[in-house]
Amino acid sequence: MTEQKQMVIGLAMFGAAGLNFRSWMDPAVKLEKYPDISMDIKAAQIAEKGKFQFMFFGDFPGTKATDNGDMQTMGLDPLLIATMIANNTSRIGMGITRATSWSNPYELARQFKTLDALSEGRVAWNAVTGANGVSANAYGVDLSSSFDRYGKAGEFVQVVEHLWASWGEDALKLNHSTKEFADYDQVKAVNLKGQYVKSSGSLPIPPSKQGQPVIFHSGGSQNSIDFAGKYADVYVGEVWTIEQGKAMRQALRKAAVANGRKPDAIKFIAGVMPLIGDSKKDAIERHATLLDDRTFLQRVAHISYVLGTDFTPADIEKPISADILDAIEITPYSDPRTENVIKVAREGWTLREVVNHSVIDYHPTAVGNAQDIADHLSDWFNAGAADGFWVMPDVYEVDLSRFVDEVVPILQERGVFHKDYEGETLREHLGLPYQYGVRGEE
């Protein structure tokens, strides 16, 4: 009998109270100080209760909120947050973002291998180039072209992996009878110099239970896909429809094969924003309480733009005309969210309710009760649009808890999500092989 394939689920971590900028205002959130690491730890423990394979930590250094009502997004260093979480959990993995444009390869290699060793193999590096000019300026770096950023990123990963492998797998002895702590002849120094980065020296840290950290990558451009084909184990992407997900997953499979890897070597993880309620109406009304007027009007304006019309205040409480929807032609240049806007509008919701479905957001939403959310994930997964999902709940205290308590059991009952951790390391959680050393040189 063929074993049923199971999805991967991760939790997005961008702030203390939830993924919604207004999450701190939810009555269930008792945010009496900021920062409060206990809230991050509690979210991680809820996710671990739900058997999530990993947490994904974004990073936006140097940026600040632009609205006084919004909670600051990842103002803290995610590596330090992950360190605290590692000490308060036992299984869940941690994918932590660090940009190659403003980092040093030796420092990064040292930090990530340290945490991977101390967490007993639960760490991943989300290796991104960094394309935010504000962040670049904060580090005193001039943002280069995409070609140069990815050229540097490729060299950067190679240097980091050589450093991770500089301590021989059998170097640690701890032999009391011979008084030999380690065979330091097996601890080799690297001496690498490329066009963009260089490093000379060794990294005297033994391998973790998984060997070395997993490599994540997130993006969407062709350069990003090509980079993932060479270096990534997991790709976190932004797609809004099943067809877009299937196309992205297929592009990654082709990129892996082009680099001499197996087509399924890269796990594609799609984003989803679950709006959970007792019904769809209940879910969108709850979400509406976390949308301020400015954001609401911005989204009305954007929906006007993608539908090629000009809505007025009088249109907000009315369904969108079928004539407007029928006139839309989807092209390769259309906003990738347009199809979801049309799909929701055709269900007869008012313009206000269409906005409250969060159709104009960074990732697609799954809206409704636990069954509806489980259906969304199952449909995408079974169609081959994703190997798993990173979940972005509005409020951890409420929406993450409901997801774990109500959605996860449905997915487990269907056999598409595991009932318990099969191993101890992140590689085991993701079904990835042990790796120690530069890919292709093991």
N, C-alpha and C positions, 0 to 999 in steps of 0.2 A: 504493500500500500504506500502511495506517495504521501510524504508528510506535507501537511498544509503549510504554505508560506505564511509568516506572521510579520506584521508591521512593526516599525520602530516608532516610538513616541518620545519627544523631548519637550522640555519646558523652556520657553523664552524668558530670560531674566534681564530686564532693562531698568528696573527701578524697584523700590522697596514694597510698594503696595499692589502693583499690578501693571499691566501693559497700557492701560488707559491713563492719559496724563492727569485725569481728574479722579483717579482711583482713590486718592487719599481722602476724598470727601465722602466716600461711601460710609453710611452709618455703622457698618460692621467693622470698619477699620479704626483702630484706636492708635492713631499716630500722634504720640505726645512729644516726640522729639525727632529730629532728623540730623544725621542718619541713625537708623535703628537696625542693626544687623540681625536682631532676633526675628524680624519679619522676613528677611531673606532666608534665614535658616528654617523658619517654619514652613515657608513655601517649598523649600527643597525637601523637607520631611514629608509634606503632603504628596509631592510628586513621587518620592521614593515609596510611600505607601501604595501609590497607584502603579508601581513597578515601571515607571518611566525609565528608559535606558540612559537618558542624559539630560542635562540642563545646558542651555546655550546662552552665553553671556556676550551681549553686544558691547561695543565701546565707542564713545563719542567724545574723546578728550578735547578740552578747550571750548566746547559748546555750552550754551546756557539756554534755559527756557525763554521763550519770547513773550509769554503771557503770564501775568502775575498769578493766575489761577492754576497754572500747570505745575505738576511736580517735575523737578529736575530729573532728566533721563540719564542714568548711569554717570553721575558726577564722580562716583567713587571708582577706585581702581578695581576692575573685575577680577584680576588675579588674586587680590587680597580677599575679596568677598568669597571667591571660590575656595581659598585656603581655609577660611572659617567654616564654610559649608562642609568641606571634606572632613573636618574634625568633628562634625556633628551628624554625619551620615555614614553609611557603611557600604552601599552598593551603587548608588546613582553616579553616573559619569558627569564630567564637567568639560564642556567645550568653550574655551576662552579666547576672545578676539584680541589679537595683537597685529598691528599694521607694520609691514616691512619698510614702508617709506620713512618712518621716523623711529625705528627700533635698531638696536645693535644685535647682531646675530649671536655673539657669545653670551651677552646678558640674557637674551631671550631663551637660548638653549639651556642655560643654567637654571633659570627660574622654572621653566616648564618641566625639566627633568627632575628638579628637586621636588616639586609638588606631585609629579607622577610617582616618584619613589615613595614619598611619605603617605600618599593616598593608596598605595599598593595597586597602582595601575588603573587609575580612573580618569585620566586627564587627556584632553585633546587640545590642540592648538588650532584655532580658526585663523588660518594664514590668509590675510587679505593685504592688498597693496596699500589701501588707504587712499581715498579720493576726495576727502573733505578738506577744502582749502583752509577753513578755520582751524581744524586740528593741526594741519601742517604748519600754519603760522605759529600756533602755540608752542610747537617744538622747534621753531626757527628753521623750518625746512621749506624749500621751494618745491611746490607740487609739479612733478614732471609729466610728460605725456604718458598715455596708457601703455604705449610700446615700451618706454623706459621703465615704468613702474613694474610691469610684468617681467621685464628682463631682470631687474633687480630682485624681484620676488623669487624667481627661479633659482638664481644664485644663492639667495638667502636661505631657502629651504635646504639646498644641497649642503651648505656650510653647517647649518643647524643639525642635520642628520649625521654628518660626519662627526660633529662634536658629541652628539648623543652616543655614538658608537665608540668613542675614544677609550672608554674603560672596557677592557676585555670581559666577555661574558663570564669567564672562569677566573677572573683576577682576584676576587675576594676569597680569602682562605680561612681566616679566623681559626688558625691552627695553634692551639695552646702548646702541644708537644714540641713543635718546631719553632714556636714563637714567631710564626709568620702571619701577619695580619693580612697582607695582600701581595700578590706577585706583580710588582709595579712594572715589570718588563712587558706586561700585557696592557698597560695603560699608555696608549700612544698619543703623541701630539699630532695635531693636524697642522698643515701649512698650506693654506688655500688663498688664492688671490684671483678674483675675477675682474670684470669691467666695473662692477658696482660695489662689491663687498669683499672683505678679506678677514682672515683670522689665523693666528698662529698660537698653538697651545693645546692643552688637554682639558677635559672636563671630568675630574675624578669622582664620578658618581656612578654606582653600579646600576644595572638595568632594574626596572620594576617588574612586577609579575606579568605585565603585558609586553615587556621589552622596552618600548619607548612610547611617547605620546602618539595618539592618533592624529592625523592631519585632516582638519575640516577646511572647506573653502566656501565662501558665499559670494554670490554675484549674479551675473546674467549676460554679460557681453561675450562675444566670441573669444576674446583674449582670456576671459575668465574660464570659459569651458575648456579651452586648450590647456590652460595652466592646470586645471583639475585633472585633465587626462593624464598629465605627467605625475602629479604629486599628491592628489587628494584621495582620501578614503571615503569621505562623506562630503556631499555638496548640498548646501542649503540655498534654495532658490525661491524666487517670487514668480508664481504663475497663478492665474485666476480661473482657469477652466481645465477640465479633464484633458481636452485636446492639447492645450498648452503644456500641461504636465507630461503627457506622453511624448510630445516633441522634445521637451527638455531632457527627459530621461533617455530618449534615443540618442540625442546629441552627445550626452555624456558617455553612453556606451560606445559610440563611434570614436570618441576622443580617447577612451581607454584602449580600445583595440589598436588605434593608430600609434599608440605608445608601447605596444607589445604586451598589454595587460589583458586580462579576461574581461569580457563585456560587462559583467556584473560586479566588477571590482570596486565601483564607486556607488555608494548608496545615495539615492536622490531623496532629500527630505523637503517636502513642500510645507509652506506656512498655512496655518488656519487660525482664524479668530472665532472661537466658539461663543455665540451669544445664547446662553442657556436660560430657559424659563419653563414654566409649566405648559406654555404654548408659544407659537411664533409671535402672537400679539403681545404676550407677557414679556417675551425676550426682548423685543424691540423697544417696548416701553421702558424696560429697565435700562437698556443701553442709552436711551434718550436722556435719562437723568444725568448721564456722564458726558453729554455733549453741550458745550456752551453755545450761546447764540452766534458768536463770531465764526466758530467752526461750522455750525449748521449752515449759515449763509454762504460760506466758502464752498461747501459741498453742493449746495443748490446751484451755485454758479458753475461749478465744474460739470455737474450733470447737464446743465444747459449747454455747455460747450461740447460735450461728447455727443449729445443728441442733436446738435445743430439748431438749437432754438433759443428763445429768450424768455424764461419763466418770470412771471411777476408775482408779487405777494398774494394775489388773488388765486394763483395756481397751486399754492402750497398744500391746501387741504383737499385737493381734487386728484383723482387718478390721472396719470399721464395719457394723453390722447393716443389711440391706436394709430391714427394717421401719422403722428410724430414717430412712433416706434417703427411703423412699416417703411418709413422713408429712409431709415438708417442702412447704409451699406458698410459692412465690415471689410476693411482693407488691411494689408500688412502695416499700415501707418496709423491705424486706429489705436486709441488708448486701449491697452489690453484688458481693462475692466469693463469696457463697453458692453460686451455680451452679458455680463452679470447684471448690469444696470437694466438692460432690456428684459432679461429673464424675470427679474423681480417685478419690474413695472407691469409686465403682462399678467401677473397674478392679480392685478386689480388694486394694489395698494396705492394710497395717496402719495404725492410727491414727498411729503414729510415722512411718511412711513418708509418710502424707498431710501431716503437718506438715513433713516434710523436703522435700516438693514446694514449700514456701513458698507455699501457697495463701492464707495470711493474711499478706499483705505489701502494700506500697504500690502495686505494679503486678503484672500477671499474669506468670507464669513460663513460659518455653519450656524443656522438660526433655528431655534425651536426647543423642543424638549429633548431629553436624553436620547430617545429613539431617533429623532431627526439628526442630531449631531453624529451619532453612531452610523447612520445611513450615509451621511456625507463622507466620512472617513472610509467606510467600507466600499462605497461606490468608486472613489478615487483609487483606492488600493487595489481592488479587484480588476479595475480597468487597466492597471499598469501605469497609472499616471504618477505614482510615487511609491517609494519603498517605505515611507513613513512620513511623519508630520512633526513640526515643531509648533506647539500649542501656545497661543497668546491670549490668555483670559483677561478680561477687563480688570477684575479684582481677584487677587489670589485667595483672599479669605473666603470669598463667596463662590466665584465662578470656577476656580481651580478645584475647590473642595467638591462642588457639584459634579464637575467632570470626573473626578476620581471616584466618587461614591456612586454615580449614576451611569455615566457613559462607559467607563472602563469595564464594568461587569458585563455589559451587553457585548462589547467587542471580544471579551474573553469567552463568553458563551458561544459566540459565532466561530470561535477558533482562529480569529485573525490577530489576536494579541495574546502574548504569553501570560500565564497565571503567576509566574514567579521568575526571579532571575535564575538563568541557567548556569551562571558562573560568577566570578568575582570582579573581573576586569571589564573596562569599557570595550575592549576588542571582543571579548566573549559576548557581551551584551549585543554588539552589532554584527556578530557573526564574521568577524575579521580574523585573519591569522595573526599569530605572534609575529612581531617584527622587531629586529634589533639591527640597526645599520641602515645604510643608504638603500633605498628601493632598487631592486635589480642587481644589487651586489651582495645579497644575503648568501 
